[in-house]
Amino acid sequence: MNITLLGSTGSIGVNTLDVVRQHGERFTIHGLVAGHNIDVLCSQILEFRPSIAIVADEQTLDRLQERLNEAGLPRKQWPELGSGPRDRVQAATADEVDFVMSAIVGVAGLEATYEAIKRKKRIGLANKEVLVASGSLVMQAVHQLGTELIPVDSEHNGAHQCLRGGKRSEVTRLILTASGGPFRETPREKLWRVTPEQALNHPTWKMGKRITIDSATLMNKGFEVIEACWLFDLPPNQVDVVVHPQSSIHAMVEYNDGSILAQISATDMRMPIQYAMTYPERDRAPVPRLDWNEARTWTFSAPDFEKFRLLKLAYQAQEQGGSATCTLNAADEIAVEAFLAGRIPFPGIAQTVEETLSRQVATKPATIEEVLEIDRTSRELARQVVAEPARVTVTMEHRDSNESL
Ligand SMILES: NC(=O)c1ccc[n+]([C@@H]2O[C@H](COP(=O)([O-])OP(=O)(O)OC[C@H]3O[C@@H](n4cnc5c(N)ncnc54)[C@H](OP(=O)(O)O)[C@@H]3O)[C@@H](O)[C@H]2O)c1
C-alpha cells in the first residue's frame, strides 16, 4: 500500500512511520508532508525515500534543500520537493497514492484531506480539526463518494471496532473515555495558577503541544464528541463522556438490549494507527500486549462540566450546528497559543473561546473556502478578545491572588 503522510514530523506522523518500519512488506511511502521541522523531515527522507516531500513554505523549502545537500544525498535521489497548500493537495491526491494518513495539526490539513476524500483515497483520520471545522461538508463527500474514512483518534478507533460487533440501527449510545488530564483532581480555584509546563505534562499520552493542552482543558474531549457525532451519525445526546484515568478502555458502544462492547488496548497510538492502515485485516501487534497477570484497577466517574467548561461548550456548539464548531476550534487554537506564551492564564482559554463564540454569528458554510474564511475571522476575533487589556489584567490578577473563579 502506497501512503502519503500529512504531518510526518509530528507525534502521529512519527508513530505512523514506526508502523511502516515494522511492516516494510506491506507499506511504502509516496509522500511526506511536514511543516517546519527540517531535521526530522530530512532523516525521514533518508530512511523512507519518498517520491515527494512537501513543507509549509518557501523559506523552509530552501532550508530543506540545504540540509539534503549537507546530508550528501545525490540530487538524482532527491524526492520531488514542494511547499504550501497546493503541493500538499498534490501529494495527497496523486494517482499512485492508496492511503492518506491525515495527521497535520489544525485546519492546515483540511484542504488536502478533503481533496483526497474527493479522489476516493482511503483516509486514516487523526487530524480532528477536519471534522470539527468542517464535519458537514467532509461527511457529505464521504457518503456521496463512498470514501473509506477510518478514525485514528484512539476513542473513535475504539468505537469503530466496537461497531463491528452489532447493527448500527441497534446502537443506543456511544461512550468516549477521558483520562481527565493532569488537573482531574485539582480544585477549580487552583487552575488560575497552572503553568504551561504543568499543563503540558499529560498523565497517560505523549502528544503534540496543542492536543496536550486541549486534553488538560477537556477541549480535546469536546472535539472528540463533535467528531463522533459526524463519524457515526449520532446526535450529541447519544455521545457520552466518562472519566477513566487509566486510559485502557478507549470507547464503549451500548446496544438497545443494554449490552455494552468496550475496546481495550495498550495506551499507544501505534495501535489505532496500525488498525486504520490494515483495516479490515489485523496484523501482528506493533507494541507489547496488555499483561493480564499484572494487578490493575480501572475507575470511572462523570466529568465536571463546570470546571471544564470547554467540554460543555463543545456539546452546545455541536447542537447549534453550522460554523459554531469551526469558531470553537479556531478560538481555542488562539487561546492555547496565548496560554503557552504566558499571555493568559489557564482558565482564560475557556473564557476566550466562550467570548469569541458569543461574538461570532454562526452560518452554514457551503465550501471549504468558506470554512477557511470563517476560521480566519474567528481567529481574528479571538486575538482581539485575548488582547483586551481589561480581560487580561483581570485574569492575571486572579492568578496572582489565587481567587476562585
Ligand atoms: N498525538 C496524538 O496522540 C493524537 C491522538 C489523536 C488525534 N491527534 C490529532 O492528530 C493531529 C496531529 O497531532 P500531533 O499530536 O501529531 O501533532 P504535532 O505533534 O504537533 O504534529 C503536527 C504535524 O503537523 C505539521 N504541521 C503543522 N502546521 C503545518 C502546516 N502549516 N503545513 C504542513 N504541516 C504542518 C507539523 O509539522 P512540523 O512539526 O514539521 O512543523 C507536524 O508534522 C491533531 O489534529 C491532533 O489533534 C493526535
PDBQT file of the ligand as one rigid body, heavy atoms in Angstrom, charges set to zero:
ROOT
HETATM    1  N1  LIG A 501      -0.775  12.800  19.140  1.00  0.00    +0.000 N 
HETATM    2  C1  LIG A 501      -1.799  12.045  19.393  1.00  0.00    +0.000 C 
HETATM    3  O1  LIG A 501      -1.711  11.083  20.177  1.00  0.00    +0.000 OA
HETATM    4  C2  LIG A 501      -3.122  12.318  18.748  1.00  0.00    +0.000 A 
HETATM    5  C3  LIG A 501      -4.212  11.496  19.060  1.00  0.00    +0.000 A 
HETATM    6  C4  LIG A 501      -5.406  11.707  18.414  1.00  0.00    +0.000 A 
HETATM    7  C5  LIG A 501      -5.550  12.732  17.490  1.00  0.00    +0.000 A 
HETATM    8  N2  LIG A 501      -4.492  13.544  17.224  1.00  0.00    +0.000 N 
HETATM    9  C6  LIG A 501      -4.676  14.627  16.261  1.00  0.00    +0.000 C 
HETATM   10  O2  LIG A 501      -3.763  14.423  15.192  1.00  0.00    +0.000 OA
HETATM   11  C7  LIG A 501      -3.294  15.685  14.695  1.00  0.00    +0.000 C 
HETATM   12  C8  LIG A 501      -1.771  15.712  14.835  1.00  0.00    +0.000 C 
HETATM   13  O3  LIG A 501      -1.457  15.638  16.215  1.00  0.00    +0.000 OA
HETATM   14  P1  LIG A 501       0.044  15.509  16.728  1.00  0.00    +0.000 P 
HETATM   15  O4  LIG A 501      -0.048  15.268  18.180  1.00  0.00    +0.000 OA
HETATM   16  O5  LIG A 501       0.781  14.544  15.863  1.00  0.00    +0.000 OA
HETATM   17  O6  LIG A 501       0.556  16.991  16.465  1.00  0.00    +0.000 OA
HETATM   18  P2  LIG A 501       2.056  17.521  16.386  1.00  0.00    +0.000 P 
HETATM   19  O7  LIG A 501       2.985  16.577  17.054  1.00  0.00    +0.000 OA
HETATM   20  O8  LIG A 501       2.016  18.928  16.815  1.00  0.00    +0.000 OA
HETATM   21  O9  LIG A 501       2.371  17.448  14.804  1.00  0.00    +0.000 OA
HETATM   22  C9  LIG A 501       1.686  18.255  13.901  1.00  0.00    +0.000 C 
HETATM   23  C10 LIG A 501       2.163  17.990  12.493  1.00  0.00    +0.000 C 
HETATM   24  O10 LIG A 501       1.519  18.928  11.629  1.00  0.00    +0.000 OA
HETATM   25  C11 LIG A 501       2.537  19.597  10.863  1.00  0.00    +0.000 C 
HETATM   26  N3  LIG A 501       2.084  20.934  10.509  1.00  0.00    +0.000 N 
HETATM   27  C12 LIG A 501       1.689  21.929  11.317  1.00  0.00    +0.000 A 
HETATM   28  N4  LIG A 501       1.369  23.028  10.609  1.00  0.00    +0.000 NA
HETATM   29  C13 LIG A 501       1.574  22.707   9.309  1.00  0.00    +0.000 A 
HETATM   30  C14 LIG A 501       1.442  23.400   8.087  1.00  0.00    +0.000 A 
HETATM   31  N5  LIG A 501       1.041  24.686   8.029  1.00  0.00    +0.000 N 
HETATM   32  N6  LIG A 501       1.756  22.755   6.934  1.00  0.00    +0.000 NA
HETATM   33  C15 LIG A 501       2.180  21.476   6.958  1.00  0.00    +0.000 A 
HETATM   34  N7  LIG A 501       2.328  20.759   8.093  1.00  0.00    +0.000 NA
HETATM   35  C16 LIG A 501       2.035  21.376   9.243  1.00  0.00    +0.000 A 
HETATM   36  C17 LIG A 501       3.741  19.614  11.766  1.00  0.00    +0.000 C 
HETATM   37  O11 LIG A 501       4.904  19.868  11.038  1.00  0.00    +0.000 OA
HETATM   38  P3  LIG A 501       6.286  20.458  11.722  1.00  0.00    +0.000 P 
HETATM   39  O12 LIG A 501       6.414  19.802  13.049  1.00  0.00    +0.000 OA
HETATM   40  O13 LIG A 501       7.298  19.994  10.714  1.00  0.00    +0.000 OA
HETATM   41  O14 LIG A 501       6.163  21.934  11.775  1.00  0.00    +0.000 OA
HETATM   42  C18 LIG A 501       3.673  18.183  12.311  1.00  0.00    +0.000 C 
HETATM   43  O15 LIG A 501       4.145  17.279  11.356  1.00  0.00    +0.000 OA
HETATM   44  C19 LIG A 501      -4.004  16.748  15.534  1.00  0.00    +0.000 C 
HETATM   45  O16 LIG A 501      -5.162  17.151  14.883  1.00  0.00    +0.000 OA
HETATM   46  C20 LIG A 501      -4.366  16.011  16.809  1.00  0.00    +0.000 C 
HETATM   47  O17 LIG A 501      -5.488  16.565  17.444  1.00  0.00    +0.000 OA
HETATM   48  C21 LIG A 501      -3.285  13.350  17.820  1.00  0.00    +0.000 A 
ENDROOT
TORSDOF 0
